[in-house]
């Protein structure tokens, strides 16, 4: 799997070489980052009373788009 790591650097990663614990860590970190990014726009400044509910809504929507694969149809959402 070719992974772009910035500054024009790409690494060819053989994911089959990761043991279960490392793969679990990669998945957990990746999911956390994707889902956190999805609700970053819901700020307390923009909505002082409803930003947590909006954050949850956006996070749940992202998770559903990952489950369905629709996040790939829209260029990463």
Jmol script that loads the backbone (N, CA, C; Angstrom):
load data "model"
ATOM      1  N   UNK A   1       0.858  -1.162   0.000  1.00  0.00           N
ATOM      2  CA  UNK A   1       0.000   0.000   0.000  1.00  0.00           C
ATOM      3  C   UNK A   1       0.906   1.227   0.000  1.00  0.00           C
ATOM      4  N   UNK A   2       0.748   2.089  -0.991  1.00  0.00           N
ATOM      5  CA  UNK A   2       1.546   3.299  -1.092  1.00  0.00           C
ATOM      6  C   UNK A   2       0.927   4.387  -0.216  1.00  0.00           C
ATOM      7  N   UNK A   3       1.704   4.892   0.740  1.00  0.00           N
ATOM      8  CA  UNK A   3       1.221   5.889   1.690  1.00  0.00           C
ATOM      9  C   UNK A   3       2.005   7.175   1.507  1.00  0.00           C
ATOM     10  N   UNK A   4       1.289   8.272   1.238  1.00  0.00           N
ATOM     11  CA  UNK A   4       1.906   9.589   1.155  1.00  0.00           C
ATOM     12  C   UNK A   4       2.058  10.138   2.572  1.00  0.00           C
ATOM     13  N   UNK A   5       3.287  10.484   2.949  1.00  0.00           N
ATOM     14  CA  UNK A   5       3.555  10.957   4.312  1.00  0.00           C
ATOM     15  C   UNK A   5       3.960  12.428   4.349  1.00  0.00           C
ATOM     16  N   UNK A   6       3.761  13.126   3.249  1.00  0.00           N
ATOM     17  CA  UNK A   6       4.066  14.544   3.190  1.00  0.00           C
ATOM     18  C   UNK A   6       5.445  14.809   2.606  1.00  0.00           C
ATOM     19  N   UNK A   7       5.673  16.082   2.218  1.00  0.00           N
ATOM     20  CA  UNK A   7       6.945  16.545   1.651  1.00  0.00           C
ATOM     21  C   UNK A   7       7.349  15.754   0.416  1.00  0.00           C
ATOM     22  N   UNK A   8       6.353  15.214  -0.281  1.00  0.00           N
ATOM     23  CA  UNK A   8       6.617  14.438  -1.478  1.00  0.00           C
ATOM     24  C   UNK A   8       7.106  13.028  -1.211  1.00  0.00           C
ATOM     25  N   UNK A   9       7.073  12.607   0.036  1.00  0.00           N
ATOM     26  CA  UNK A   9       7.555  11.279   0.406  1.00  0.00           C
ATOM     27  C   UNK A   9       6.400  10.291   0.374  1.00  0.00           C
ATOM     28  N   UNK A  10       6.635   9.162  -0.295  1.00  0.00           N
ATOM     29  CA  UNK A  10       5.682   8.055  -0.301  1.00  0.00           C
ATOM     30  C   UNK A  10       6.406   6.807   0.155  1.00  0.00           C
ATOM     31  N   UNK A  11       5.762   6.052   1.021  1.00  0.00           N
ATOM     32  CA  UNK A  11       6.330   4.800   1.503  1.00  0.00           C
ATOM     33  C   UNK A  11       5.437   3.645   1.073  1.00  0.00           C
ATOM     34  N   UNK A  12       6.062   2.578   0.602  1.00  0.00           N
ATOM     35  CA  UNK A  12       5.325   1.372   0.263  1.00  0.00           C
ATOM     36  C   UNK A  12       5.241   0.529   1.536  1.00  0.00           C
ATOM     37  N   UNK A  13       4.040   0.443   2.104  1.00  0.00           N
ATOM     38  CA  UNK A  13       3.841  -0.224   3.392  1.00  0.00           C
ATOM     39  C   UNK A  13       3.226  -1.600   3.170  1.00  0.00           C
ATOM     40  N   UNK A  14       3.853  -2.603   3.725  1.00  0.00           N
ATOM     41  CA  UNK A  14       3.347  -3.969   3.683  1.00  0.00           C
ATOM     42  C   UNK A  14       2.552  -4.206   4.967  1.00  0.00           C
ATOM     43  N   UNK A  15       1.255  -3.955   4.930  1.00  0.00           N
ATOM     44  CA  UNK A  15       0.430  -4.040   6.135  1.00  0.00           C
ATOM     45  C   UNK A  15       0.354  -5.451   6.694  1.00  0.00           C
ATOM     46  N   UNK A  16       0.652  -6.450   5.882  1.00  0.00           N
ATOM     47  CA  UNK A  16       0.631  -7.834   6.361  1.00  0.00           C
ATOM     48  C   UNK A  16       1.730  -8.099   7.390  1.00  0.00           C
ATOM     49  N   UNK A  17       2.707  -7.227   7.460  1.00  0.00           N
ATOM     50  CA  UNK A  17       3.809  -7.409   8.407  1.00  0.00           C
ATOM     51  C   UNK A  17       3.487  -6.904   9.812  1.00  0.00           C
ATOM     52  N   UNK A  18       2.391  -6.177   9.977  1.00  0.00           N
ATOM     53  CA  UNK A  18       2.006  -5.686  11.304  1.00  0.00           C
ATOM     54  C   UNK A  18       1.351  -6.801  12.108  1.00  0.00           C
ATOM     55  N   UNK A  19       1.738  -6.936  13.382  1.00  0.00           N
ATOM     56  CA  UNK A  19       1.050  -7.905  14.225  1.00  0.00           C
ATOM     57  C   UNK A  19      -0.303  -7.331  14.653  1.00  0.00           C
ATOM     58  N   UNK A  20      -1.119  -8.113  15.304  1.00  0.00           N
ATOM     59  CA  UNK A  20      -2.478  -7.709  15.663  1.00  0.00           C
ATOM     60  C   UNK A  20      -2.492  -6.456  16.540  1.00  0.00           C
ATOM     61  N   UNK A  21      -1.605  -6.384  17.515  1.00  0.00           N
ATOM     62  CA  UNK A  21      -1.593  -5.232  18.424  1.00  0.00           C
ATOM     63  C   UNK A  21      -1.254  -3.944  17.678  1.00  0.00           C
ATOM     64  N   UNK A  22      -0.289  -4.024  16.790  1.00  0.00           N
ATOM     65  CA  UNK A  22       0.082  -2.843  16.010  1.00  0.00           C
ATOM     66  C   UNK A  22      -1.056  -2.462  15.070  1.00  0.00           C
ATOM     67  N   UNK A  23      -1.673  -3.446  14.411  1.00  0.00           N
ATOM     68  CA  UNK A  23      -2.789  -3.148  13.508  1.00  0.00           C
ATOM     69  C   UNK A  23      -3.962  -2.537  14.269  1.00  0.00           C
ATOM     70  N   UNK A  24      -4.250  -3.050  15.455  1.00  0.00           N
ATOM     71  CA  UNK A  24      -5.314  -2.467  16.277  1.00  0.00           C
ATOM     72  C   UNK A  24      -5.002  -1.004  16.610  1.00  0.00           C
ATOM     73  N   UNK A  25      -3.748  -0.729  16.932  1.00  0.00           N
ATOM     74  CA  UNK A  25      -3.330   0.645  17.245  1.00  0.00           C
ATOM     75  C   UNK A  25      -3.486   1.547  16.018  1.00  0.00           C
ATOM     76  N   UNK A  26      -3.066   1.052  14.858  1.00  0.00           N
ATOM     77  CA  UNK A  26      -3.189   1.829  13.624  1.00  0.00           C
ATOM     78  C   UNK A  26      -4.650   2.139  13.329  1.00  0.00           C
ATOM     79  N   UNK A  27      -5.498   1.141  13.444  1.00  0.00           N
ATOM     80  CA  UNK A  27      -6.928   1.332  13.167  1.00  0.00           C
ATOM     81  C   UNK A  27      -7.534   2.313  14.166  1.00  0.00           C
ATOM     82  N   UNK A  28      -7.233   2.139  15.452  1.00  0.00           N
ATOM     83  CA  UNK A  28      -7.791   3.025  16.470  1.00  0.00           C
ATOM     84  C   UNK A  28      -7.344   4.470  16.250  1.00  0.00           C
ATOM     85  N   UNK A  29      -6.062   4.665  15.972  1.00  0.00           N
ATOM     86  CA  UNK A  29      -5.539   6.010  15.746  1.00  0.00           C
ATOM     87  C   UNK A  29      -6.139   6.622  14.486  1.00  0.00           C
ATOM     88  N   UNK A  30      -6.206   5.838  13.427  1.00  0.00           N
ATOM     89  CA  UNK A  30      -6.773   6.338  12.175  1.00  0.00           C
ATOM     90  C   UNK A  30      -8.239   6.695  12.304  1.00  0.00           C
ATOM     91  N   UNK A  31      -9.023   5.824  12.927  1.00  0.00           N
ATOM     92  CA  UNK A  31     -10.451   6.111  13.119  1.00  0.00           C
ATOM     93  C   UNK A  31     -10.644   7.346  13.983  1.00  0.00           C
ATOM     94  N   UNK A  32      -9.864   7.422  15.058  1.00  0.00           N
ATOM     95  CA  UNK A  32      -9.963   8.580  15.951  1.00  0.00           C
ATOM     96  C   UNK A  32      -9.696   9.872  15.178  1.00  0.00           C
ATOM     97  N   UNK A  33      -8.648   9.891  14.371  1.00  0.00           N
ATOM     98  CA  UNK A  33      -8.317  11.096  13.609  1.00  0.00           C
ATOM     99  C   UNK A  33      -9.385  11.442  12.581  1.00  0.00           C
ATOM    100  N   UNK A  34      -9.870  10.444  11.857  1.00  0.00           N
ATOM    101  CA  UNK A  34     -10.920  10.695  10.868  1.00  0.00           C
ATOM    102  C   UNK A  34     -12.179  11.247  11.526  1.00  0.00           C
ATOM    103  N   UNK A  35     -12.581  10.633  12.623  1.00  0.00           N
ATOM    104  CA  UNK A  35     -13.819  11.051  13.280  1.00  0.00           C
ATOM    105  C   UNK A  35     -13.644  12.396  13.973  1.00  0.00           C
ATOM    106  N   UNK A  36     -12.484  12.620  14.586  1.00  0.00           N
ATOM    107  CA  UNK A  36     -12.238  13.925  15.214  1.00  0.00           C
ATOM    108  C   UNK A  36     -12.270  15.049  14.175  1.00  0.00           C
ATOM    109  N   UNK A  37     -11.649  14.816  13.019  1.00  0.00           N
ATOM    110  CA  UNK A  37     -11.655  15.827  11.958  1.00  0.00           C
ATOM    111  C   UNK A  37     -13.067  16.143  11.493  1.00  0.00           C
ATOM    112  N   UNK A  38     -13.944  15.149  11.517  1.00  0.00           N
ATOM    113  CA  UNK A  38     -15.298  15.330  10.983  1.00  0.00           C
ATOM    114  C   UNK A  38     -16.129  16.306  11.799  1.00  0.00           C
ATOM    115  N   UNK A  39     -15.810  16.480  13.074  1.00  0.00           N
ATOM    116  CA  UNK A  39     -16.631  17.381  13.887  1.00  0.00           C
ATOM    117  C   UNK A  39     -15.872  18.616  14.366  1.00  0.00           C
ATOM    118  N   UNK A  40     -14.715  18.863  13.790  1.00  0.00           N
ATOM    119  CA  UNK A  40     -13.906  20.014  14.207  1.00  0.00           C
ATOM    120  C   UNK A  40     -14.604  21.348  13.958  1.00  0.00           C
ATOM    121  N   UNK A  41     -15.482  21.398  12.998  1.00  0.00           N
ATOM    122  CA  UNK A  41     -16.158  22.665  12.671  1.00  0.00           C
ATOM    123  C   UNK A  41     -17.262  23.026  13.658  1.00  0.00           C
ATOM    124  N   UNK A  42     -17.698  22.087  14.469  1.00  0.00           N
ATOM    125  CA  UNK A  42     -18.758  22.355  15.463  1.00  0.00           C
ATOM    126  C   UNK A  42     -18.084  22.911  16.724  1.00  0.00           C
ATOM    127  N   UNK A  43     -18.037  24.228  16.804  1.00  0.00           N
ATOM    128  CA  UNK A  43     -17.306  24.874  17.897  1.00  0.00           C
ATOM    129  C   UNK A  43     -18.236  25.519  18.912  1.00  0.00           C
ATOM    130  N   UNK A  44     -17.723  25.679  20.107  1.00  0.00           N
ATOM    131  CA  UNK A  44     -18.475  26.356  21.165  1.00  0.00           C
ATOM    132  C   UNK A  44     -18.733  27.810  20.789  1.00  0.00           C
ATOM    133  N   UNK A  45     -17.788  28.436  20.110  1.00  0.00           N
ATOM    134  CA  UNK A  45     -17.957  29.828  19.690  1.00  0.00           C
ATOM    135  C   UNK A  45     -19.130  29.969  18.715  1.00  0.00           C
ATOM    136  N   UNK A  46     -19.248  29.027  17.793  1.00  0.00           N
ATOM    137  CA  UNK A  46     -20.315  29.088  16.795  1.00  0.00           C
ATOM    138  C   UNK A  46     -21.681  28.751  17.377  1.00  0.00           C
ATOM    139  N   UNK A  47     -21.720  27.868  18.372  1.00  0.00           N
ATOM    140  CA  UNK A  47     -22.987  27.417  18.957  1.00  0.00           C
ATOM    141  C   UNK A  47     -22.758  27.058  20.425  1.00  0.00           C
ATOM    142  N   UNK A  48     -22.782  28.046  21.312  1.00  0.00           N
ATOM    143  CA  UNK A  48     -22.427  27.819  22.721  1.00  0.00           C
ATOM    144  C   UNK A  48     -23.227  26.732  23.429  1.00  0.00           C
ATOM    145  N   UNK A  49     -24.467  26.512  23.045  1.00  0.00           N
ATOM    146  CA  UNK A  49     -25.280  25.523  23.754  1.00  0.00           C
ATOM    147  C   UNK A  49     -25.451  24.210  23.010  1.00  0.00           C
ATOM    148  N   UNK A  50     -25.221  24.206  21.710  1.00  0.00           N
ATOM    149  CA  UNK A  50     -25.503  22.997  20.950  1.00  0.00           C
ATOM    150  C   UNK A  50     -24.305  22.353  20.288  1.00  0.00           C
ATOM    151  N   UNK A  51     -23.104  22.851  20.583  1.00  0.00           N
ATOM    152  CA  UNK A  51     -21.943  22.361  19.841  1.00  0.00           C
ATOM    153  C   UNK A  51     -21.593  20.900  20.138  1.00  0.00           C
ATOM    154  N   UNK A  52     -21.867  20.439  21.348  1.00  0.00           N
ATOM    155  CA  UNK A  52     -21.556  19.037  21.662  1.00  0.00           C
ATOM    156  C   UNK A  52     -22.519  18.103  20.926  1.00  0.00           C
ATOM    157  N   UNK A  53     -23.789  18.451  20.915  1.00  0.00           N
ATOM    158  CA  UNK A  53     -24.763  17.644  20.176  1.00  0.00           C
ATOM    159  C   UNK A  53     -24.440  17.643  18.684  1.00  0.00           C
ATOM    160  N   UNK A  54     -24.056  18.793  18.133  1.00  0.00           N
ATOM    161  CA  UNK A  54     -23.697  18.881  16.720  1.00  0.00           C
ATOM    162  C   UNK A  54     -22.438  18.064  16.447  1.00  0.00           C
ATOM    163  N   UNK A  55     -21.465  18.115  17.364  1.00  0.00           N
ATOM    164  CA  UNK A  55     -20.246  17.323  17.216  1.00  0.00           C
ATOM    165  C   UNK A  55     -20.567  15.837  17.159  1.00  0.00           C
ATOM    166  N   UNK A  56     -21.439  15.393  18.049  1.00  0.00           N
ATOM    167  CA  UNK A  56     -21.827  13.978  18.060  1.00  0.00           C
ATOM    168  C   UNK A  56     -22.520  13.604  16.755  1.00  0.00           C
ATOM    169  N   UNK A  57     -23.417  14.467  16.293  1.00  0.00           N
ATOM    170  CA  UNK A  57     -24.128  14.205  15.038  1.00  0.00           C
ATOM    171  C   UNK A  57     -23.140  14.051  13.878  1.00  0.00           C
ATOM    172  N   UNK A  58     -22.174  14.958  13.788  1.00  0.00           N
ATOM    173  CA  UNK A  58     -21.192  14.899  12.707  1.00  0.00           C
ATOM    174  C   UNK A  58     -20.290  13.668  12.828  1.00  0.00           C
ATOM    175  N   UNK A  59     -19.904  13.329  14.052  1.00  0.00           N
ATOM    176  CA  UNK A  59     -19.063  12.147  14.278  1.00  0.00           C
ATOM    177  C   UNK A  59     -19.809  10.874  13.899  1.00  0.00           C
ATOM    178  N   UNK A  60     -21.070  10.789  14.295  1.00  0.00           N
ATOM    179  CA  UNK A  60     -21.874   9.610  13.957  1.00  0.00           C
ATOM    180  C   UNK A  60     -22.101   9.524  12.451  1.00  0.00           C
ATOM    181  N   UNK A  61     -22.295  10.667  11.802  1.00  0.00           N
ATOM    182  CA  UNK A  61     -22.477  10.685  10.346  1.00  0.00           C
ATOM    183  C   UNK A  61     -21.201  10.182   9.655  1.00  0.00           C
ATOM    184  N   UNK A  62     -20.043  10.608  10.146  1.00  0.00           N
ATOM    185  CA  UNK A  62     -18.781  10.148   9.561  1.00  0.00           C
ATOM    186  C   UNK A  62     -18.626   8.642   9.732  1.00  0.00           C
ATOM    187  N   UNK A  63     -18.924   8.150  10.925  1.00  0.00           N
ATOM    188  CA  UNK A  63     -18.817   6.710  11.168  1.00  0.00           C
ATOM    189  C   UNK A  63     -19.720   5.938  10.216  1.00  0.00           C
ATOM    190  N   UNK A  64     -20.932   6.415  10.018  1.00  0.00           N
ATOM    191  CA  UNK A  64     -21.850   5.744   9.090  1.00  0.00           C
ATOM    192  C   UNK A  64     -21.315   5.784   7.662  1.00  0.00           C
ATOM    193  N   UNK A  65     -20.701   6.906   7.276  1.00  0.00           N
ATOM    194  CA  UNK A  65     -20.151   6.992   5.917  1.00  0.00           C
ATOM    195  C   UNK A  65     -18.968   6.042   5.744  1.00  0.00           C
ATOM    196  N   UNK A  66     -18.229   5.809   6.820  1.00  0.00           N
ATOM    197  CA  UNK A  66     -17.142   4.832   6.763  1.00  0.00           C
ATOM    198  C   UNK A  66     -17.701   3.417   6.653  1.00  0.00           C
ATOM    199  N   UNK A  67     -18.738   3.123   7.449  1.00  0.00           N
ATOM    200  CA  UNK A  67     -19.367   1.801   7.374  1.00  0.00           C
ATOM    201  C   UNK A  67     -19.897   1.513   5.974  1.00  0.00           C
ATOM    202  N   UNK A  68     -20.522   2.505   5.360  1.00  0.00           N
ATOM    203  CA  UNK A  68     -21.165   2.296   4.072  1.00  0.00           C
ATOM    204  C   UNK A  68     -20.210   2.414   2.898  1.00  0.00           C
ATOM    205  N   UNK A  69     -19.058   3.001   3.124  1.00  0.00           N
ATOM    206  CA  UNK A  69     -18.107   3.229   2.029  1.00  0.00           C
ATOM    207  C   UNK A  69     -18.395   4.482   1.253  1.00  0.00           C
ATOM    208  N   UNK A  70     -19.425   5.218   1.638  1.00  0.00           N
ATOM    209  CA  UNK A  70     -19.772   6.425   0.890  1.00  0.00           C
ATOM    210  C   UNK A  70     -18.741   7.538   1.066  1.00  0.00           C
ATOM    211  N   UNK A  71     -17.906   7.462   2.086  1.00  0.00           N
ATOM    212  CA  UNK A  71     -16.875   8.473   2.287  1.00  0.00           C
ATOM    213  C   UNK A  71     -15.891   8.466   1.129  1.00  0.00           C
ATOM    214  N   UNK A  72     -15.727   7.337   0.457  1.00  0.00           N
ATOM    215  CA  UNK A  72     -14.821   7.250  -0.675  1.00  0.00           C
ATOM    216  C   UNK A  72     -15.442   7.808  -1.946  1.00  0.00           C
ATOM    217  N   UNK A  73     -16.750   7.757  -2.034  1.00  0.00           N
ATOM    218  CA  UNK A  73     -17.457   8.254  -3.216  1.00  0.00           C
ATOM    219  C   UNK A  73     -17.365   9.767  -3.333  1.00  0.00           C
ATOM    220  N   UNK A  74     -17.197  10.450  -2.223  1.00  0.00           N
ATOM    221  CA  UNK A  74     -17.159  11.905  -2.238  1.00  0.00           C
ATOM    222  C   UNK A  74     -15.754  12.436  -2.024  1.00  0.00           C
ATOM    223  N   UNK A  75     -14.776  11.646  -2.303  1.00  0.00           N
ATOM    224  CA  UNK A  75     -13.401  12.102  -2.212  1.00  0.00           C
ATOM    225  C   UNK A  75     -12.894  12.203  -0.790  1.00  0.00           C
ATOM    226  N   UNK A  76     -13.409  11.418   0.133  1.00  0.00           N
ATOM    227  CA  UNK A  76     -12.887  11.397   1.479  1.00  0.00           C
ATOM    228  C   UNK A  76     -13.753  12.085   2.494  1.00  0.00           C
ATOM    229  N   UNK A  77     -14.704  12.866   2.066  1.00  0.00           N
ATOM    230  CA  UNK A  77     -15.660  13.591   2.909  1.00  0.00           C
ATOM    231  C   UNK A  77     -14.973  14.413   3.943  1.00  0.00           C
TER     232      UNK A  77
END
end "model"
wireframe off; spacefill off
backbone 0.3
color backbone group
